Amino acid sequence: MVAPTQVGAGGLGPTRPIDSGRIQVPIGPDSSQGPSFGDTLKKFVGDVSAAQDAATDLQGRFLRGENVEIHQVMAATEEASLSLDLMTELRNKVTEAYRTLVAIQS
């Protein structure tokens, strides 16, 4: 069996052999390539939550009679709504891709 190797700059990172050592597959992300998918997803969910919180805050301030313009409230509410719609579609696509992979393996 072949020992794990490092692929050159911009490569996949460490690999492990499969199929009697003829094919190399990645075993994990190379930390020099940037944030992982999980980190990116956490940031995205946090951004969606922050947009919803900002919209809720502006709505509350508007209802209390503070100096907030209606167009600011509407824009923040629409941004939060679009962010949530995007996150829902992303979830649907990831779920669909997972089911496809499971079906292929069966």
C-alpha positions as CSV (number, residue, x, y, z in Angstrom):
1,M,0.0,0.0,0.0
2,V,1.2,3.5,-0.8
3,A,1.8,6.0,2.0
4,P,-0.3,9.2,2.1
5,T,1.3,12.0,0.1
6,Q,1.0,15.8,-0.2
7,V,-0.2,17.1,-3.6
8,G,1.5,20.3,-4.9
9,A,0.3,23.9,-4.4
10,G,-3.4,24.2,-5.0
11,G,-3.8,20.5,-4.8
12,L,-6.2,18.3,-2.8
13,G,-4.0,17.8,0.2
14,P,-3.4,14.4,1.9
15,T,-4.7,11.4,0.1
16,R,-5.1,7.7,0.7
17,P,-4.9,4.9,-1.8
18,I,-8.0,2.9,-2.9
19,D,-8.4,0.1,-5.3
20,S,-5.0,-1.5,-4.5
21,G,-3.1,1.8,-4.6
22,R,-3.9,2.8,-8.2
23,I,-6.2,5.7,-7.4
24,Q,-5.6,8.5,-4.8
25,V,-8.5,10.1,-3.1
26,P,-8.4,13.1,-0.7
27,I,-8.7,12.3,3.0
28,G,-9.3,15.8,4.3
29,P,-9.0,19.5,3.4
30,D,-5.7,21.1,3.2
31,S,-5.8,23.9,5.9
32,S,-3.9,26.3,3.6
33,Q,-6.8,26.3,1.1
34,G,-9.1,28.5,3.2
35,P,-12.2,27.8,5.3
36,S,-13.9,24.5,5.3
37,F,-17.4,23.9,4.0
38,G,-18.7,23.6,7.6
39,D,-17.2,27.0,8.5
40,T,-18.7,28.6,5.4
41,L,-22.1,27.1,6.2
42,K,-21.9,28.3,9.9
43,K,-21.0,31.8,8.7
44,F,-23.9,31.8,6.2
45,V,-26.4,30.6,8.8
46,G,-25.1,33.3,11.2
47,D,-25.5,36.0,8.5
48,V,-29.1,34.9,7.8
49,S,-29.9,35.0,11.5
50,A,-28.2,38.5,11.8
51,A,-30.3,39.8,8.9
52,Q,-33.5,38.5,10.5
53,D,-32.5,40.0,13.9
54,A,-31.8,43.4,12.2
55,A,-35.1,43.4,10.4
56,T,-37.0,42.5,13.7
57,D,-35.1,45.3,15.5
58,L,-36.0,47.9,12.8
59,Q,-39.6,46.7,12.9
60,G,-39.8,47.1,16.6
61,R,-38.1,50.5,16.5
62,F,-40.6,51.7,13.8
63,L,-43.6,50.4,15.8
64,R,-42.3,52.2,19.0
65,G,-42.3,55.5,17.0
66,E,-38.5,55.9,16.9
67,N,-36.9,57.8,14.0
68,V,-36.8,54.9,11.5
69,E,-38.0,55.3,7.9
70,I,-40.5,52.8,6.5
71,H,-38.2,52.1,3.5
72,Q,-35.4,51.0,5.8
73,V,-37.8,48.6,7.5
74,M,-39.1,47.2,4.2
75,A,-35.6,46.8,2.8
76,A,-34.3,45.0,5.9
77,T,-37.4,42.8,6.0
78,E,-37.0,41.9,2.3
79,E,-33.3,41.2,2.7
80,A,-34.0,38.9,5.6
81,S,-36.7,37.1,3.6
82,L,-34.4,36.6,0.6
83,S,-31.6,35.3,2.8
84,L,-34.0,32.8,4.4
85,D,-35.3,31.8,0.9
86,L,-31.7,31.3,-0.3
87,M,-30.8,29.2,2.8
88,T,-33.9,27.0,2.3
89,E,-33.0,26.4,-1.4
90,L,-29.4,25.6,-0.4
91,R,-30.7,23.1,2.1
92,N,-33.0,21.5,-0.5
93,K,-30.1,21.2,-3.0
94,V,-27.8,19.7,-0.4
95,T,-30.5,17.2,0.6
96,E,-31.2,16.3,-3.0
97,A,-27.4,15.8,-3.6
98,Y,-27.1,13.6,-0.5
99,R,-30.1,11.5,-1.6
100,T,-28.6,11.1,-5.1
101,L,-25.3,9.9,-3.6
102,V,-27.1,7.4,-1.4
103,A,-29.1,6.1,-4.3
104,I,-25.9,5.8,-6.4
105,Q,-24.2,3.7,-3.7
106,S,-27.2,1.4,-3.4
